[in-house]
Amino acid sequence: MALNLRRLNKPDPRDDGPDRGDATFRTKVAVQQFMNANGPLFTAFARAGVAVSEVVEGEVIRQPASQAMRLATLVAATLANKEPSAVSAAEARPFRATAASYVASRWLAGMEVDVNRAAAEIAGAAKLADVSWDHDSYKDDGISGNASLMITAINAAATLARAVEKYDFRAGRAYVLGKRLVPAIVEAASRTARDMLGENGPESDVRNVTQTAARNLCAILEACYERKAREVVALLDGKPEAEKRAWYEANDPLGDVLSAFREWTLCFGAFAVAASRDMSSVKVPETRGREMTPGE
């Protein structure tokens, strides 16, 4: 998706749009909610080297996803002082991303998840929050949607740069980042958003989903990259320089990274679309015209 720099400081056009319950808008919100709530789990699977086919079969994701949903529900129940069974999806939603990140980190470390203990700790931290410091930079500072999209792109580049700084497969950091990784994220996020919302989807909705996809796919690409880097370093460690050069001439590790990333992109997107078919029938909060925050 091309970014028009001249439009960054211009306010978004008025978007009265159709009824906020229209199918495209509901799909948009449902897709974003799924990505934000489950992105950390897919990133963990990619980092651990789980085969995409295993995730597609459903067994790998079933328990972590269930634990994350239960954790978010318990946090909401604690804060709202109600029974977990009385917690609505909307009340649990702000804690879904945090819960998924917690479960994903424990899963990667091979550690058990004590959902009740984790819920008490997260709820305790939430109670310490000072609402007077709550600030939405996009809404409160009047940042336009196009500027928001540019910020997302910059953050994606910065995230990937961290991985490239550690190891660049002898291809040069500028080439790896600027010519291979960043274009892959831009293309994947743009295509994912357009495929999900259709060619006639409202520009603001497509932009929103592009941002959500870019943020989550960036984490997955970083995981794929770092896993391959560790694999190559371990493989070539202690080998003579001539043997290392010969290996690089015969192999394309960057190609392997991008191939794995494409598989995860298709898998993640397919799950999001499948989930949105169920979620989009439920009334969703108004979010047209702005990027959803991680907790939404």
C-alpha positions in Angstrom: 0.0 0.0 0.0 1.5 3.3 -1.1 1.8 6.0 1.6 1.0 9.5 0.5 3.2 11.7 2.6 1.4 14.9 1.5 -1.7 13.7 3.2 -0.2 12.9 6.6 -1.1 16.2 8.3 -4.5 16.6 6.7 -7.6 15.6 8.8 -9.5 12.6 7.7 -12.6 13.3 5.6 -16.0 13.2 7.3 -17.2 9.6 7.3 -20.8 9.4 8.1 -20.9 6.1 6.2 -23.6 3.5 6.2 -25.2 2.0 9.3 -22.4 0.9 11.7 -23.8 -2.5 11.7 -23.0 -3.1 8.0 -21.3 -6.4 7.2 -18.0 -4.9 6.1 -17.6 -2.9 9.3 -18.5 -5.9 11.5 -16.0 -8.0 9.6 -13.4 -5.3 10.1 -13.9 -5.2 13.8 -14.1 -8.9 14.2 -10.9 -9.5 12.3 -9.1 -6.8 14.3 -10.3 -8.3 17.6 -9.1 -11.8 16.6 -5.7 -10.5 15.5 -5.1 -8.4 18.6 -6.3 -11.2 20.9 -4.4 -14.1 19.3 -1.4 -12.5 17.6 0.9 -13.3 20.5 0.0 -17.0 20.3 0.7 -17.3 16.6 4.0 -15.4 17.1 5.0 -17.9 19.8 4.2 -20.8 17.6 6.4 -19.3 14.8 9.2 -18.6 17.2 9.1 -22.2 18.5 9.1 -23.7 15.0 5.7 -25.3 15.2 4.6 -26.5 11.8 1.8 -24.4 10.3 0.0 -27.6 9.5 -0.2 -28.5 13.2 -1.8 -25.1 14.0 -4.3 -25.6 11.1 -5.3 -28.9 12.6 -6.3 -27.0 15.7 -4.8 -29.1 18.5 -1.8 -26.8 19.1 -3.8 -23.6 19.6 -6.8 -25.0 21.4 -5.4 -25.0 25.0 -3.4 -21.8 24.9 -6.3 -19.9 23.3 -8.7 -21.3 25.9 -6.3 -20.4 28.8 -5.9 -16.8 27.4 -9.6 -16.3 27.1 -10.2 -17.7 30.6 -7.5 -15.4 32.0 -9.0 -12.3 30.4 -12.4 -13.3 31.8 -11.1 -13.7 35.3 -9.2 -10.4 35.2 -12.4 -8.6 34.1 -14.4 -10.5 36.7 -12.0 -9.5 39.5 -12.0 -5.8 38.5 -15.8 -5.7 38.0 -16.4 -7.7 41.2 -18.7 -10.2 39.5 -18.8 -13.9 38.8 -16.8 -15.0 35.7 -19.9 -16.4 34.2 -21.4 -12.9 34.3 -18.6 -11.3 32.4 -19.4 -10.3 28.8 -17.1 -10.5 25.8 -16.9 -6.7 25.8 -15.8 -6.6 29.4 -13.1 -9.2 28.8 -11.9 -7.7 25.6 -9.5 -5.0 27.1 -7.5 -7.9 28.7 -7.4 -10.3 25.8 -4.1 -9.2 24.3 -2.3 -9.1 27.7 -3.7 -12.5 28.6 -2.5 -13.9 25.2 1.0 -12.4 25.7 1.2 -13.9 29.2 0.1 -17.4 28.1 2.4 -17.3 25.0 5.4 -16.4 27.1 4.7 -19.3 29.5 4.1 -21.7 26.6 7.4 -20.8 25.0 9.2 -21.3 28.3 7.5 -24.7 28.8 5.9 -23.5 32.0 2.5 -24.3 33.4 -0.1 -21.5 33.4 -1.7 -20.8 36.8 -4.7 -18.9 35.4 -6.1 -17.9 38.9 -2.8 -16.6 40.1 -2.1 -14.7 36.9 -5.5 -13.1 36.9 -5.0 -11.9 40.5 -1.6 -10.4 39.5 -2.9 -8.7 36.4 -6.0 -7.3 38.1 -3.8 -6.1 40.9 -1.6 -4.2 38.5 -4.7 -2.8 36.7 -6.1 -1.4 40.0 -2.9 0.6 40.4 -3.5 2.4 37.1 -4.2 6.2 37.4 -6.9 7.1 34.9 -5.7 10.7 34.9 -2.7 9.6 32.9 -4.9 7.8 30.3 -4.1 9.4 27.0 -5.1 8.4 23.5 -2.5 10.1 21.2 -4.6 9.5 18.1 -7.8 10.9 19.4 -6.5 13.5 21.9 -3.7 14.9 19.7 -5.7 14.8 16.5 -3.4 12.5 14.6 -4.9 11.7 11.2 -5.5 8.2 10.0 -2.8 8.5 7.4 -0.2 9.8 9.9 -1.2 6.9 12.2 -0.5 4.5 9.3 2.9 6.0 8.8 3.6 5.6 12.5 2.7 1.9 12.3 5.1 1.5 9.3 7.9 3.2 11.2 7.3 1.0 14.3 7.3 -2.1 12.1 10.7 -1.1 10.6 12.1 -0.4 14.0 11.0 -3.8 15.3 12.5 -5.6 12.4 15.7 -3.6 12.7 16.4 -5.1 16.1 16.5 -8.5 14.6 18.6 -7.5 11.7 21.1 -5.7 13.9 21.9 -9.0 15.6 22.5 -11.0 12.3 22.0 -10.1 8.7 23.0 -13.4 7.0 25.9 -11.6 5.4 23.6 -9.7 3.1 24.0 -6.3 4.6 21.6 -4.7 7.1 20.2 -2.1 4.7 19.4 -4.7 2.0 17.8 -7.2 4.5 15.7 -4.6 6.1 14.9 -2.2 3.3 14.7 -4.5 0.4 13.4 -7.7 1.9 11.7 -7.5 5.3 9.9 -4.1 5.2 8.5 -4.6 1.7 7.3 -8.1 2.8 5.4 -6.6 5.8 3.9 -3.8 3.7 2.7 -6.1 1.0 1.4 -8.8 3.4 -0.5 -6.3 5.6 -2.0 -4.5 2.6 -3.0 -7.7 0.8 -4.5 -9.2 4.0 -6.6 -6.1 4.7 -7.9 -5.9 1.1 -8.6 -9.6 0.9 -10.6 -9.5 4.1 -12.6 -6.4 3.3 -12.9 -6.7 -0.4 -12.0 -4.3 -3.2 -14.9 -1.9 -2.3 -14.2 -1.8 1.4 -14.1 1.8 2.9 -10.6 3.3 2.8 -10.7 4.0 6.5 -11.6 0.4 7.4 -8.9 -1.0 5.1 -6.4 1.3 6.7 -7.4 0.2 10.1 -7.1 -3.5 9.3 -3.8 -2.8 7.5 -2.4 -1.3 10.7 -3.6 -4.2 12.9 -2.3 -6.8 10.4 1.1 -5.0 10.1 1.6 -4.9 13.8 0.8 -8.6 14.3 2.5 -9.8 11.2 5.6 -7.9 12.1 5.9 -9.8 15.3 5.5 -13.1 13.4 8.1 -12.1 10.8 10.5 -11.1 13.5 10.0 -14.6 15.1 10.6 -16.3 11.8 13.7 -14.3 11.2 15.2 -14.8 14.6 14.5 -18.5 14.5 16.3 -18.9 11.2 19.2 -16.7 12.4 19.7 -18.9 15.4 19.6 -22.0 13.2 22.2 -20.7 10.8 24.5 -19.4 13.5 24.4 -22.8 15.2 25.0 -24.6 11.9 28.0 -22.6 10.9 29.5 -22.1 14.4 33.2 -23.3 14.3 33.2 -24.0 10.6 36.1 -22.7 8.5 35.5 -19.4 6.7 35.6 -21.1 3.2 32.9 -23.5 4.3 30.7 -20.7 5.6 31.0 -18.8 2.3 30.2 -22.0 0.3 27.1 -22.5 2.5 25.8 -19.0 1.8 26.5 -19.4 -1.9 24.4 -22.6 -2.0 21.6 -21.5 0.3 19.1 -18.7 0.6 18.2 -18.3 4.3 16.4 -15.0 3.7 14.2 -16.8 1.2 13.5 -19.4 3.8 12.5 -16.7 6.3 10.1 -15.1 3.8 8.7 -18.5 2.8 7.9 -19.4 6.4 6.4 -15.9 6.9 4.1 -16.3 3.9 2.8 -19.6 5.3 2.1 -18.0 8.7 0.5 -15.0 7.1 -2.0 -17.2 5.2 -2.6 -19.3 8.4 -3.1 -16.3 10.6 -5.4 -14.6 8.1 -7.4 -17.7 7.5 -8.1 -18.1 11.3 -9.0 -14.4 11.5 -11.5 -14.7 8.7 -13.0 -17.9 10.1 -13.4 -16.3 13.5 -14.9 -13.1 12.1 -17.7 -15.1 10.5 -18.9 -16.0 14.1 -17.9 -12.7 15.8 -19.3 -10.4 13.1 -22.9 -11.4 14.0 -22.4 -9.8 17.4 -22.9 -6.1 18.0 -19.5 -4.4 18.1 -18.4 -1.0 19.5 -17.8 2.0 17.2 -14.3 2.1 16.0 -14.6 3.4 12.4 -12.0 5.9 11.4 -9.3 5.0 13.9 -6.9 2.2 14.6 -8.0 -0.1 17.4 -5.8 -0.2 20.4 -4.2 -3.6 21.4 -6.9 -4.2 24.0 -9.8 -3.7 21.6 
